Amino acid sequence: MNELPTSSPTSPDSNGPISPAVRPAQQSAAPTAPAYPPAYIKSNEPMSQSLQKPLMLAVVVLAALLAGQWWTSRSEISSLREEMARRLQNGDASNTETKVLAKAVQEGNKELQAKVSVLENKQTEAQSQQLALEQLYQDLSKNRDEWALAEIEQVLSTASQQLQLAGNVQGALIALQNADRSLSRSDKPQFITIRRAIAKDTDKLKALPTLDLTGIALRLDSVISQIDTLPLLSDEKPTLPATQPKAPLRILQKKGSKPASVASAAEASTPDWQSKLEDKWQSISSEMWNEVRQLIRVRTVDTPDALLLSPSQAYYARENLKLRLLNARLGLLSRNESAFRSDMIAAQDAISKYFDTRAKQTQTAQALLKQVQASNLSIEMPTLNDSLNAVRNYKAKP
């Protein structure tokens, strides 16, 4: 029992031959292996067999797990490939759409760039125009006061001339008010002296007495319109008497020859043709007598030449009177009192000489001319020298 077999290839207690893998190990370990008792070797062989079964089971389980893992991984990889292919397809479609959109955006960008370039050009032009306008405004603002003063001087000079020549007080007042309004817009203290002079001249004009030139001119126009209807001395016609009755009875009653009863008895006794003849004779004789009475009229006239005016001379007499009144109207509007007075006197003399002063129309015209002639035109007009001198002195300053 204490000795181990050395040359037997098989152990007497083993079920079969020893595996070649174990044999070299045993052979190599034989010289060095310690000497164990045979009982120990017999007890170790069943233990190795019991360990091989779980190991094989573990290997099988591990292989099953690996196969399941491989199958799961394969299915996941296939699903991932399908998902990847689908996503790649979607990505290609999205890429195509993105390319189309990018192309559209590029075209829109090109159009926007073209529009932006046009707008930039217009902005550049607008800026250049704005700079030119600003420069022009600066140039104008420098000389604005000078131009305003020159304009005010021209307006005041014109108003002063109209005031002295035509007596246009309202026009002078309007010119002064406009000049003061123009100076008030600038709001500069240097213009106070000019505005003070303008206010002084305005007070002078407002203190003048009012003269109704329009009313006087309208009266003259009324007389001028009536001249064509005024009766002339040469136009006078004799007044026709009322026709007398042609009955012989009334004629006899006027003469007082017979009473009415005797006349009726005589008419009854006379024949018809004789009575008609007498009536005709009486009517003819009465008309002849009236015509003879109208041939001779006695009247006292201061200017006998007025009765001898022909129709053409009568026309020129009316037109000369109109011209006199028009000249008087012109002298009234121009405040030329001497010319106005002389034309009014000449017009009244012409009416008294050539027109019938007993007519109602002639008397009305003479009354209107007397009212017009009584108007006072001798009003001394002031000048606007104070305002003009103030403007000129301000312009003369360095």
C-alpha positions in Angstrom: 0.0 0.0 0.0 2.9 2.3 0.5 4.2 1.8 -3.1 2.8 3.4 -6.2 2.8 1.7 -9.6 5.3 3.2 -12.0 4.9 1.4 -15.3 1.2 0.5 -15.6 -0.6 2.7 -18.0 -3.9 2.3 -16.3 -4.9 2.4 -12.8 -6.6 -0.7 -11.5 -9.3 1.3 -9.7 -10.0 3.6 -12.7 -12.8 3.0 -15.1 -10.7 3.5 -18.3 -7.4 4.6 -19.6 -5.9 7.9 -18.5 -6.2 10.8 -21.0 -3.1 11.7 -22.9 -3.2 15.3 -21.4 -3.0 13.9 -18.0 -0.5 11.3 -18.8 2.4 13.7 -19.6 1.6 15.6 -16.5 1.8 12.6 -14.4 4.9 11.5 -16.2 6.6 14.8 -15.7 5.5 15.0 -12.2 6.4 11.5 -11.3 9.9 12.1 -10.4 9.1 15.0 -8.2 5.7 14.1 -6.9 5.7 13.2 -3.3 4.7 9.8 -2.3 1.1 9.7 -1.5 -0.7 6.8 -0.3 -3.0 5.0 -2.8 -6.0 5.6 -0.8 -5.7 9.3 -1.4 -5.5 8.9 -5.2 -8.6 6.8 -5.4 -10.6 9.3 -3.4 -9.7 12.3 -5.8 -11.0 10.9 -9.1 -14.7 11.1 -8.4 -14.3 14.7 -7.4 -13.0 15.7 -10.9 -15.9 13.9 -12.5 -18.4 15.8 -10.4 -16.8 19.1 -11.4 -17.0 18.4 -15.1 -20.8 18.2 -15.2 -21.5 21.7 -13.8 -18.7 23.0 -16.0 -20.3 21.5 -19.0 -23.7 22.9 -17.9 -22.2 26.3 -17.4 -20.6 26.1 -20.8 -23.9 25.2 -22.4 -25.8 27.9 -20.5 -23.0 30.4 -21.4 -23.3 29.3 -25.1 -27.1 29.7 -24.9 -26.7 33.1 -23.4 -24.1 34.0 -26.0 -26.4 32.8 -28.7 -29.4 34.7 -27.3 -27.2 37.8 -27.0 -26.0 37.3 -30.5 -29.6 37.0 -31.8 -30.7 40.0 -29.8 -27.8 42.0 -31.0 -28.4 40.9 -34.6 -32.1 41.9 -34.4 -31.2 45.3 -32.8 -28.5 45.8 -35.5 -31.0 45.1 -38.2 -33.6 47.4 -36.7 -30.9 50.0 -36.3 -29.9 49.5 -40.0 -33.6 49.9 -41.0 -33.9 53.0 -38.8 -30.7 54.4 -40.2 -31.8 53.7 -43.8 -35.1 55.4 -43.1 -33.4 58.3 -41.5 -30.9 58.6 -44.3 -33.8 58.6 -46.8 -35.6 61.3 -44.8 -32.3 63.1 -44.5 -31.9 63.0 -48.3 -35.4 64.3 -48.8 -34.8 67.0 -46.2 -31.5 67.8 -47.9 -33.3 68.1 -51.3 -35.9 70.4 -49.8 -33.1 72.4 -48.0 -31.3 72.7 -51.3 -34.5 74.0 -53.0 -35.1 76.4 -50.1 -31.5 77.5 -50.1 -31.7 78.2 -53.8 -34.9 80.2 -53.3 -33.2 82.1 -50.5 -30.2 82.8 -52.6 -32.5 84.1 -55.4 -34.4 86.2 -52.9 -31.1 87.4 -51.4 -30.0 88.4 -54.9 -33.2 90.4 -55.4 -32.9 92.0 -52.0 -29.3 92.9 -52.7 -30.4 94.5 -55.9 -33.2 96.4 -54.1 -30.8 97.4 -51.4 -28.3 98.7 -53.9 -31.1 100.7 -55.6 -32.1 102.0 -52.2 -28.6 102.9 -51.3 -28.2 104.8 -54.5 -31.5 106.7 -53.8 -30.3 107.3 -50.3 -27.1 108.7 -51.6 -28.9 110.9 -54.0 -31.3 112.0 -51.2 -28.4 112.8 -48.9 -26.7 114.8 -51.6 -29.9 116.7 -52.3 -30.4 117.2 -48.6 -26.9 118.6 -48.3 -27.6 120.9 -51.2 -30.8 122.1 -49.7 -29.2 122.6 -46.3 -26.5 124.7 -48.0 -29.1 126.6 -50.0 -31.1 127.2 -46.8 -28.0 128.4 -45.0 -27.3 130.8 -47.9 -30.9 132.0 -47.8 -31.0 132.4 -44.0 -28.0 134.6 -44.2 -29.7 137.1 -46.5 -33.2 136.5 -45.3 -33.3 139.6 -43.1 -31.8 141.7 -45.9 -34.4 140.4 -48.4 -37.2 141.0 -45.9 -36.1 144.6 -45.3 -35.8 145.2 -49.0 -39.3 143.9 -49.6 -40.7 146.0 -46.7 -39.0 149.1 -48.1 -40.5 148.5 -51.6 -44.0 147.9 -50.2 -43.8 151.0 -48.0 -42.5 153.1 -50.9 -45.3 152.0 -53.1 -47.9 152.7 -50.4 -46.5 156.1 -49.8 -46.7 157.0 -53.5 -50.3 155.8 -53.7 -51.2 157.7 -50.5 -49.8 161.0 -51.9 -51.2 160.6 -55.5 -54.5 158.8 -55.0 -55.1 159.2 -51.2 -55.3 155.4 -50.8 -55.5 155.3 -47.0 -56.7 151.7 -46.8 -53.9 150.5 -49.0 -51.3 152.3 -46.9 -52.7 150.8 -43.7 -52.6 147.3 -45.2 -49.0 147.8 -46.3 -48.0 149.0 -42.8 -49.8 146.0 -41.1 -48.1 143.5 -43.4 -44.7 145.0 -42.8 -45.2 144.9 -39.0 -46.4 141.3 -39.3 -43.3 140.3 -41.3 -41.0 141.9 -38.7 -42.8 140.2 -35.9 -42.0 136.8 -37.3 -38.2 137.3 -37.1 -38.6 138.3 -33.4 -35.3 140.3 -33.3 -34.7 143.2 -30.9 -33.0 145.1 -33.7 -36.4 145.6 -35.5 -38.0 147.3 -32.5 -37.1 150.8 -33.9 -38.6 150.0 -37.3 -41.8 148.6 -35.7 -42.1 151.7 -33.5 -41.9 153.9 -36.6 -44.5 151.8 -38.4 -46.9 152.0 -35.4 -46.5 155.8 -35.4 -47.4 156.1 -39.1 -50.3 153.7 -38.6 -51.7 155.9 -35.9 -51.4 158.9 -38.2 -53.4 157.2 -40.9 -56.1 156.0 -38.5 -56.5 159.6 -37.1 -57.5 161.0 -40.6 -61.1 162.0 -41.1 -63.1 159.5 -43.2 -64.3 160.5 -46.6 -66.9 158.4 -48.4 -65.3 158.4 -51.9 -67.3 155.3 -52.9 -70.7 157.0 -52.0 -69.8 160.2 -53.9 -68.7 158.2 -56.9 -71.9 156.2 -56.8 -73.9 159.5 -56.8 -72.0 160.6 -59.9 -72.6 157.3 -61.6 -76.3 157.7 -60.9 -76.4 161.1 -62.5 -74.4 159.8 -65.5 -76.9 157.0 -66.0 -79.8 159.5 -66.0 -78.4 161.9 -68.7 -79.9 160.0 -71.6 -83.4 160.4 -70.1 -83.1 164.1 -69.2 -85.3 166.3 -71.4 -83.6 169.0 -73.5 -85.1 172.4 -74.2 -85.0 171.6 -77.9 -87.0 168.3 -77.3 -90.0 170.1 -75.8 -93.3 169.2 -77.6 -96.5 171.3 -77.5 -99.2 169.8 -75.3 -102.2 168.6 -77.3 -105.6 169.8 -75.8 -108.4 167.4 -75.2 -110.7 166.8 -78.2 -113.9 168.8 -78.0 -117.3 167.1 -78.6 -118.5 167.3 -82.2 -122.2 167.5 -81.4 -123.7 170.8 -82.6 -125.8 170.9 -79.5 -122.8 171.3 -77.1 -121.2 173.9 -79.4 -124.4 175.9 -79.3 -124.5 175.6 -75.6 -121.0 176.9 -75.3 -121.8 179.8 -77.5 -125.1 180.4 -75.6 -127.3 180.8 -78.8 -130.2 178.6 -78.1 -131.6 176.6 -75.2 -131.8 172.7 -75.3 -135.5 172.5 -76.0 -135.3 174.9 -79.0 -132.3 173.0 -80.4 -134.1 169.7 -80.1 -137.1 171.2 -81.9 -134.8 172.6 -84.7 -133.1 169.2 -85.1 -136.4 167.5 -85.5 -137.4 170.0 -88.2 -134.1 169.9 -90.2 -133.2 167.0 -92.5 -130.5 164.4 -91.6 -128.0 165.3 -94.3 -128.0 169.0 -93.2 -127.3 168.1 -89.6 -124.4 165.8 -90.6 -122.9 168.5 -92.8 -123.0 171.0 -89.9 -121.4 168.5 -87.5 -118.6 167.8 -90.0 -118.0 171.5 -90.5 -117.9 172.2 -86.8 -115.3 169.4 -86.1 -113.0 170.6 -89.0 -113.1 174.2 -87.9 -112.4 173.3 -84.2 -109.3 171.2 -85.2 -108.0 174.0 -87.5 -108.4 176.5 -84.7 -106.4 174.3 -82.2 -103.6 173.9 -84.7 -103.4 177.6 -85.3 -103.2 178.1 -81.5 -100.3 175.7 -81.2 -98.2 177.5 -83.9 -97.5 180.4 -81.6 -96.0 180.0 -78.1 -94.5 182.7 -75.9 -91.7 181.7 -73.5 -88.7 183.4 -71.9 -85.4 181.5 -72.4 -82.0 182.7 -71.2 -80.0 180.9 -74.0 -81.9 180.9 -77.2 -79.3 178.7 -78.9 -80.4 175.8 -76.8 -83.8 175.8 -78.6 -82.1 175.5 -82.0 -80.1 172.3 -81.3 -80.4 169.7 -84.1 -80.7 165.9 -83.1 -76.9 165.4 -83.7 -76.1 168.4 -81.6 -78.4 167.2 -78.9 -76.5 163.8 -78.8 -73.1 165.6 -78.5 -74.5 167.8 -75.7 -75.5 164.7 -73.7 -72.1 163.1 -74.4 -70.2 166.2 -73.4 -72.1 166.3 -70.1 -71.2 162.6 -69.5 -67.5 163.4 -70.1 -67.6 166.3 -67.7 -69.1 164.1 -65.0 -66.6 161.2 -65.7 -63.7 163.7 -65.4 -65.1 164.9 -62.1 -65.3 161.3 -60.9 -61.7 160.7 -61.9 -60.6 163.9 -60.1 -62.6 162.7 -57.0 -60.8 159.4 -56.9 -57.4 161.0 -57.5 -58.2 163.7 -54.9 -57.6 166.4 -57.4 -59.9 169.0 -55.9 -59.4 171.7 -58.4 -60.2 169.5 -61.4 -63.1 168.0 -59.5 -64.6 171.5 -58.8 -64.1 172.8 -62.3 -65.7 169.8 -63.9 -68.7 169.9 -61.5 -69.3 173.6 -62.2 -69.1 173.0 -66.0 -71.6 170.1 -65.7 -74.1 172.1 -63.8 -73.8 175.0 -66.3 -74.4 172.6 -69.2 -77.6 171.2 -67.5 -78.9 174.7 -66.8 -78.2 175.8 -70.4 -79.4 172.8 -72.5 -81.8 170.8 -70.4 -85.3 171.6 -69.2 -84.9 172.6 -65.5 -88.7 172.4 -64.9 -88.7 168.6 -65.4 -88.6 166.4 -62.3 -85.7 164.3 -63.5 -83.5 167.4 -64.2 -84.2 168.8 -60.7 -83.3 165.4 -59.1 -80.0 165.3 -61.1 -79.1 168.9 -60.1 -79.8 168.1 -56.4 -77.4 165.1 -56.5 -74.7 167.2 -58.2 -75.1 169.8 -55.5 -74.6 167.2 -52.8 -71.5 165.8 -54.5 -70.1 169.3 -55.0 -70.6 170.1 -51.2 -68.1 167.2 -50.3 -64.8 168.4 -48.8 -61.8 166.8 -50.5 -59.1 169.1 -49.0 -57.6 166.5 -46.6 -53.8 166.7 -46.2 -52.4 163.2 -46.4 -49.5 162.3 -44.2 -46.3 160.6 -45.4 -44.7 157.3 -44.5 -41.2 158.9 -44.2 -40.7 157.7 -40.6 -41.1 154.1 -41.5 -39.0 154.4 -44.7 -36.2 156.2 -42.9 -36.1 153.6 -40.1 -35.8 150.8 -42.6 -33.1 152.6 -44.6 -31.1 153.5 -41.5 -31.1 149.8 -40.4 -29.9 148.7 -43.8 -27.2 151.3 -43.9 -25.7 149.9 -40.6 -22.5 147.8 -41.2 
